[in-house]
Amino acid sequence: MNRKMISGALPPIVVWIVLLAIPVPQNLSPAGWHYFAMFAAVIVGLILEPVPGSIIGLLGVSVAAACQLIGDKPSDSVKWALSGFSNSTVWLIFVAYMFGLGYEKTGLGRRLALTLVKYLGKKTIGLGYAVALSDCCLGPFMPSNTARSGGTIYPIIKNIPEIFGSYPGETARKMGAYLMWTGLATCAVTSSLFLTANAPNLLGLELVSKTFKISISWREWFLGILPLGALLFLAVPLLTYVLYPPEIKSSEGAGVWARQELDKMGAVTGKEILMMTLACVALVFWIFGGSRMDATMVAIAVLVVMILTGVITWNDLLGYRQAWNMLIWFGTLVALADGLKIVGFLNWFAAVTSGLMSGLPIIWVVVLMVAIYYLVHYMFASLTAHATALLPVFLAAVVALPDMPLKLMAMLLCYTSGISCLLTPYASGPSAIYYGSGYIDRKDFWRLGATFGGIFLALFLLLGIPYLNWYLS
């Protein structure tokens, strides 16, 4: 073990030991408290990541099962530890990663982005909207906003500023800084706009289903945030242009460069057309076919067709390490989060919290819970870790409150997973990618994160809550 790994492993162990040393709270079983201590240590480990997150998740379920923190006998513990891998949502996320691989391998994702740059690249603000539309086109089919940003959007837009002499450092504000922040802020919006544009969205709905026994479809998710999401999507390139303006306003050369890159790609291939067709078929079934065919089965069926038609090969699937890593990570996280309910911790926490909030008007409880859940992301370096650690706790806190609109509360909390990804340089994979470009200095990043984060949250509370309440009524 190297020094970094050892230093990163110490805080989770310390948290675990300290919590175990604290007397078991009243009305909570010792098993519930001991499991929570282990769960808290896992979450700290996911934040610091001394080793990959998947290993931390496996370690957590292994320790809990070996110590029989859940279940009366070893077979019960093993059944719980493996329960996440039989979860349909986990497999839906896995297959959606394969959709992203299809976009990448066929070149369809790159062609879409370059085409938008070609037609919108005459002005710098037009490039901003080209970046936004590229992310929007790929969002419904790529549940990893990190893969979407790092695999398709960022590799294209990083070439554009250099055409105009804008490089990381002194010349960053000429154009590069504007495009990078637009890319990140747009990714935050699209990650909330589409259920399948951000893996924690799907994880969040699975936790909602387990806690509230409420199902939310792709169509319901999309329509529930559409007005606010569309407003933010259209506003981001312009808002960035005003609050973080580029020095170069005209960008004629970008369109020429995109045209040259498209010429190098040649004519649209049959596999690109096939990939687009299959993606559209999946999207139609996700939106309109929920009563006839499960969303996961739709995704698996399309994946099989992708393999049989050669869009991707079986070896591509076996070799896509990011997807398999996600499968292990989410499979363990779903089980770990479900464990809080099994041991009774969530019921205990709900009783305590509901007592503290009793007497407040319901609307204020909703506003406060959403705002706190959103702002606490400053403490997390992973959208997934945030959802796994806090969403079950927040859901349990409100379930016991009289007259609480549970579906409204659940959807509001889940929507914030996407828009919180720009708060800090470490808030998410996309934020790390765009910050790592070197175009946005640390001071500007924190300032823009706070500014845009505040705007997003304010509009979410002032406009999103009333609309969603009307939509669900």
C-alpha positions in Angstrom: 0.0 0.0 0.0 1.4 3.4 -0.9 1.3 6.5 1.4 -1.7 8.0 -0.4 -3.8 4.8 0.0 -2.9 4.5 3.7 -3.8 8.2 4.4 -7.1 7.8 2.5 -8.0 4.6 4.3 -7.5 6.0 7.8 -10.5 8.4 7.9 -13.1 5.7 7.1 -11.6 3.4 9.8 -11.6 6.3 12.3 -15.2 7.1 11.5 -16.2 3.5 11.9 -14.4 3.1 15.3 -15.8 6.4 16.7 -19.4 5.6 15.8 -19.0 2.1 17.3 -17.8 3.7 20.5 -20.9 5.9 20.7 -23.7 4.4 22.8 -26.5 3.0 20.7 -29.3 5.7 20.4 -32.5 5.1 22.2 -35.1 3.1 20.2 -32.5 1.8 17.7 -31.3 -1.8 17.8 -27.5 -2.4 18.3 -27.5 -4.1 14.9 -29.0 -1.0 13.3 -26.4 1.2 14.8 -23.5 -1.1 14.0 -24.6 -1.3 10.4 -24.9 2.5 10.2 -21.3 2.8 11.5 -20.1 0.5 8.7 -22.2 2.3 6.1 -20.9 5.7 7.2 -17.3 4.4 6.9 -18.1 3.2 3.4 -19.5 6.6 2.4 -16.4 8.4 3.7 -14.3 5.9 1.7 -16.4 6.7 -1.4 -15.7 10.4 -0.9 -11.9 10.0 -0.4 -11.5 7.0 -2.7 -8.2 5.6 -1.4 -9.0 2.7 -3.7 -11.6 2.5 -6.6 -15.2 3.0 -5.5 -16.2 -0.5 -6.7 -13.7 -2.1 -4.3 -15.0 0.0 -1.4 -18.6 -1.1 -2.2 -17.6 -4.7 -2.4 -15.7 -4.4 0.9 -18.7 -2.8 2.6 -21.2 -5.6 1.6 -18.5 -8.2 2.4 -17.9 -6.9 5.9 -21.6 -6.6 6.6 -22.3 -10.1 5.3 -19.4 -11.7 7.1 -20.3 -10.0 10.4 -24.0 -10.9 9.8 -25.1 -7.3 10.4 -28.1 -8.2 8.2 -29.9 -11.6 8.4 -30.2 -14.2 11.1 -28.1 -16.8 9.3 -25.2 -16.7 6.7 -27.5 -17.6 3.8 -29.6 -14.5 4.5 -26.6 -12.3 4.6 -25.3 -13.6 1.3 -28.7 -13.2 -0.3 -28.8 -9.5 0.8 -25.2 -8.9 -0.3 -26.0 -10.1 -3.9 -29.4 -8.5 -4.1 -28.1 -5.4 -5.9 -26.9 -7.5 -8.8 -30.5 -8.8 -9.5 -31.8 -5.2 -9.6 -33.3 -4.2 -12.9 -32.3 -0.6 -12.6 -28.6 -1.6 -12.2 -28.8 -3.6 -15.4 -30.6 -0.7 -17.2 -27.7 1.6 -16.3 -25.2 -1.1 -17.5 -27.0 -1.5 -20.9 -27.3 2.3 -21.3 -23.5 2.5 -21.0 -23.4 0.1 -24.0 -25.5 2.6 -25.9 -22.9 5.2 -25.3 -20.2 2.7 -26.5 -22.3 2.3 -29.7 -22.3 6.1 -30.2 -18.6 6.2 -29.7 -17.7 3.2 -31.9 -19.9 4.1 -34.8 -18.8 7.7 -34.7 -22.4 8.9 -34.5 -21.8 11.0 -31.3 -18.8 12.8 -32.8 -20.7 13.4 -36.1 -23.7 15.0 -34.3 -21.4 17.3 -32.3 -19.3 18.4 -35.3 -22.5 19.0 -37.4 -23.8 21.4 -34.7 -20.5 23.2 -34.6 -20.5 23.5 -38.4 -23.9 25.2 -38.5 -23.7 27.2 -35.3 -20.0 28.1 -35.2 -20.0 31.6 -36.8 -20.3 33.3 -33.4 -18.8 32.3 -30.1 -22.2 32.2 -28.5 -23.3 30.0 -31.3 -20.6 27.6 -30.4 -22.0 27.7 -26.8 -25.3 26.5 -28.1 -23.6 23.9 -30.3 -22.0 22.5 -27.2 -25.3 22.5 -25.4 -27.2 20.9 -28.2 -24.5 18.2 -28.5 -24.9 17.3 -24.9 -28.7 17.4 -25.2 -28.7 15.0 -28.2 -26.6 12.4 -26.4 -28.1 12.9 -22.9 -31.1 10.5 -23.2 -28.8 7.6 -24.3 -25.7 8.1 -22.2 -26.4 7.6 -18.4 -22.8 8.5 -17.6 -22.4 12.3 -17.8 -18.7 11.6 -17.2 -18.5 9.4 -20.3 -20.6 11.9 -22.2 -18.5 14.8 -21.3 -15.1 13.1 -21.3 -15.7 10.7 -24.2 -17.5 12.9 -26.8 -18.1 16.6 -25.9 -14.8 17.6 -24.3 -12.6 15.9 -26.9 -14.3 18.0 -29.6 -14.6 21.4 -28.0 -11.0 21.4 -26.7 -9.8 21.7 -30.3 -11.9 24.8 -31.0 -10.2 27.5 -28.8 -6.8 26.7 -30.1 -7.9 27.8 -33.6 -8.3 31.3 -32.2 -5.1 31.3 -30.0 -6.9 30.5 -26.8 -5.0 28.1 -24.6 -5.0 27.3 -20.9 -3.5 30.1 -18.9 -3.2 33.7 -19.9 -5.3 33.4 -23.1 -8.0 31.1 -21.6 -10.6 33.9 -21.4 -10.4 34.6 -25.2 -12.7 31.6 -25.8 -11.8 28.4 -24.1 -13.0 29.3 -20.6 -16.4 30.2 -22.0 -16.8 27.0 -23.9 -15.6 24.8 -21.0 -18.0 26.4 -18.5 -20.9 26.2 -20.9 -20.1 22.5 -21.5 -20.2 21.8 -17.7 -23.3 23.9 -16.9 -25.2 22.4 -19.8 -24.2 18.9 -18.6 -25.7 19.8 -15.2 -29.0 20.7 -16.8 -29.3 17.8 -19.2 -28.3 15.4 -16.4 -31.5 16.4 -14.6 -33.6 16.8 -17.7 -33.4 13.2 -18.8 -33.8 10.2 -16.5 -31.2 8.3 -18.5 -28.7 11.1 -18.7 -27.3 10.6 -15.2 -26.8 7.3 -13.5 -27.7 8.6 -10.0 -31.1 9.5 -11.4 -31.9 5.8 -11.9 -30.3 4.9 -8.6 -32.4 7.5 -6.9 -35.6 6.2 -8.3 -34.7 2.7 -7.2 -34.2 4.0 -3.7 -37.6 5.8 -4.0 -39.3 2.6 -5.1 -37.9 0.8 -2.1 -38.8 3.5 0.4 -42.1 4.8 -0.8 -43.2 2.0 -3.1 -43.7 4.7 -5.8 -42.7 4.1 -9.5 -41.8 7.0 -11.8 -41.5 6.5 -15.5 -39.1 8.0 -18.0 -42.0 10.1 -19.4 -43.2 11.3 -16.0 -39.7 12.3 -15.1 -39.2 14.3 -18.3 -42.5 16.1 -18.2 -42.0 16.8 -14.5 -39.0 19.0 -15.2 -39.5 20.0 -18.8 -40.5 23.7 -18.4 -37.7 24.5 -15.9 -35.2 22.2 -17.7 -35.9 23.8 -21.1 -35.6 27.3 -19.6 -32.2 26.5 -18.0 -31.0 24.7 -21.1 -31.7 27.7 -23.3 -30.4 30.2 -20.7 -27.0 28.6 -19.9 -25.0 29.6 -23.0 -26.4 33.1 -22.8 -26.0 33.4 -19.1 -22.4 32.2 -19.3 -21.8 34.7 -22.1 -23.0 37.5 -19.8 -21.4 36.4 -16.5 -18.2 34.9 -17.9 -17.9 36.5 -21.3 -15.3 35.4 -24.0 -13.0 38.1 -25.4 -13.5 36.8 -28.9 -17.1 37.2 -30.1 -16.7 35.9 -33.7 -15.6 32.3 -34.5 -15.8 31.8 -38.2 -12.9 29.3 -38.2 -14.7 26.8 -36.0 -17.2 26.1 -38.6 -14.5 25.5 -41.2 -12.6 23.2 -38.8 -15.8 21.2 -38.1 -16.5 20.9 -41.9 -12.9 19.6 -42.4 -13.4 17.0 -39.6 -16.7 15.9 -41.1 -15.0 15.5 -44.5 -12.4 13.3 -42.9 -15.2 11.1 -41.4 -16.8 10.7 -44.8 -20.4 9.9 -45.6 -22.8 8.6 -42.9 -22.2 4.9 -42.5 -24.8 2.2 -42.3 -23.8 1.5 -38.7 -24.4 5.1 -37.7 -27.9 5.0 -39.2 -28.5 1.7 -37.5 -27.3 3.0 -34.1 -29.5 6.1 -34.4 -32.5 3.9 -35.4 -32.0 1.6 -32.4 -31.5 4.5 -30.0 -34.8 6.1 -31.2 -36.6 2.8 -30.9 -35.4 2.4 -27.3 -36.4 6.0 -26.5 -39.9 5.5 -28.0 -40.5 2.4 -25.9 -39.1 4.1 -22.7 -41.5 7.0 -23.2 -44.7 5.2 -24.5 -44.3 1.5 -23.9 -44.0 1.3 -20.1 -47.2 -0.5 -19.6 -46.3 -3.2 -22.1 -42.6 -3.7 -21.7 -40.2 -3.1 -18.8 -37.6 -0.4 -19.5 -34.8 -2.7 -18.7 -36.0 -5.4 -21.1 -36.3 -2.8 -23.8 -32.7 -1.9 -23.2 -31.5 -5.5 -23.2 -33.4 -6.3 -26.4 -31.9 -3.4 -28.2 -28.4 -4.3 -26.9 -28.8 -7.8 -28.3 -29.8 -6.3 -31.7 -26.7 -4.0 -31.5 -24.5 -7.1 -31.0 -26.2 -9.2 -33.7 -26.0 -6.4 -36.3 -22.3 -5.6 -35.5 -22.9 -2.1 -34.0 -20.7 -3.4 -31.2 -19.2 -6.8 -30.8 -19.4 -9.3 -27.9 -15.7 -8.6 -27.3 -16.5 -4.8 -27.1 -19.1 -5.6 -24.4 -16.7 -7.8 -22.5 -13.9 -5.3 -22.7 -15.9 -2.2 -21.7 -14.4 -1.9 -18.3 -16.2 1.3 -17.3 -19.6 -0.5 -17.7 -18.5 -3.5 -15.7 -17.0 -1.3 -13.0 -20.3 0.5 -12.8 -22.3 -2.7 -12.5 -20.2 -3.8 -9.5 -20.3 -0.3 -8.0 -24.1 0.2 -8.3 -24.9 -3.4 -7.4 -23.1 -3.0 -4.1 -24.5 0.5 -3.4 -28.1 -0.5 -4.0 -27.6 -3.4 -1.5 -25.9 -1.1 1.0 -28.6 1.6 0.8 -31.3 -1.1 1.2 -29.5 -2.4 4.3 -30.3 0.8 6.2 -34.0 0.0 5.8 -33.6 -3.7 6.6 -31.9 -3.0 10.0 -34.5 -0.4 11.0 -32.1 2.6 10.9 -34.3 4.6 8.4 -37.5 4.1 10.4 -35.6 5.3 13.6 -34.2 8.3 11.8 -37.6 9.2 10.3 -39.2 9.1 13.7 -36.6 11.4 15.2 -36.5 13.9 12.2 -40.3 14.0 11.8 -40.5 15.0 15.5 -38.1 17.9 15.0 -40.0 19.2 11.9 -43.5 18.7 13.2 -45.3 22.1 13.4 -43.6 23.5 10.3 -45.8 24.1 7.2 -45.4 21.3 4.7 -44.2 23.6 2.0 -41.4 24.9 4.2 -40.4 21.3 5.0 -40.2 20.6 1.3 -38.1 23.7 0.5 -35.7 23.2 3.4 -35.2 19.5 2.7 -34.5 20.1 -1.0 -32.2 23.0 -0.3 -30.2 21.2 2.3 -29.9 18.0 0.2 -28.6 20.1 -2.7 -26.1 22.2 -0.8 -24.7 19.3 1.2 -23.2 18.2 -2.1 -20.3 20.5 -1.3 -19.2 17.7 1.0 -19.2 15.0 -1.7 -17.0 14.2 -4.6 -19.4 11.9 -6.3 -23.1 12.2 -7.3 -23.5 8.5 -6.7 -22.1 8.6 -3.2 -24.3 11.6 -2.4 -27.4 9.8 -3.5 -26.5 6.6 -1.8 -25.6 8.2 1.5 -28.3 10.8 1.9 -31.3 10.1 -0.3 -32.6 7.1 1.8 -32.1 9.2 4.9 -34.0 12.2 3.6 -36.8 10.0 2.2 -37.2 8.3 5.5 -37.3 11.7 7.3 -40.3 12.8 5.4 -42.3 9.6 5.0 -43.8 9.9 8.5 -44.9 13.5 8.2 -48.6 14.0 7.9 -49.9 15.4 4.5 -46.4 15.1 3.0 -46.6 14.8 -0.9 -44.2 11.9 -1.1 -44.0 11.7 -4.9 -43.3 15.4 -5.2 -40.7 15.2 -2.5 -39.0 12.2 -4.1 -38.8 13.7 -7.5 -37.5 17.0 -6.3 -34.7 15.4 -4.4 -33.8 13.1 -7.3 -33.8 16.1 -9.8 -31.1 17.8 -7.8 -28.5 15.1 -8.5 -27.8 16.5 -12.0 -27.8 20.2 -11.3 -25.4 19.9 -8.4 -22.6 18.5 -10.5 -21.1 21.9 -11.2 -20.8 23.2 -7.6 -17.2 22.4 -7.0 -14.1 21.2 -9.1 -14.6 17.8 -7.4 -18.4 17.7 -7.4 -18.6 15.1 -10.3 -16.7 13.5 -13.1 -17.7 16.3 -15.6 -16.6 19.0 -13.2 -13.2 17.4 -12.8 -12.8 17.0 -16.6 -13.6 20.6 -17.4 -11.6 22.0 -14.5 -8.7 19.8 -15.5 -8.7 21.4 -18.9 -6.8 24.3 -17.3 -9.1 26.9 -19.0 -11.0 27.8 -15.8 -8.8 28.8 -12.9 -9.7 27.7 -9.4 -11.0 31.1 -8.2 -13.3 31.5 -11.2 -14.5 27.9 -10.9 -15.6 28.3 -7.3 -17.3 31.6 -8.1 -19.1 30.3 -11.1 -20.1 27.2 -9.2 -21.7 29.2 -6.4 -23.3 31.7 -8.8 -24.8 29.1 -11.2 -25.6 26.7 -8.3 -27.5 29.5 -6.5 -29.4 30.4 -9.7 -30.3 26.8 -10.4 -31.5 26.2 -6.9 -33.5 29.4 -6.7 -35.3 28.7 -9.9 -35.8 25.1 -8.9 -37.5 26.2 -5.7 -39.4 29.1 -7.0 -40.6 27.6 -10.3 -39.9 23.9 -10.2 -41.9 23.2 -7.0 -45.1 24.9 -8.0 -45.1 23.4 -11.5 -44.3 19.9 -10.3 -47.0 20.1 -7.7 -49.5 21.1 -10.4 -48.3 18.4 -12.7 -48.7 15.7 -10.1 -52.1 16.9 -8.9 
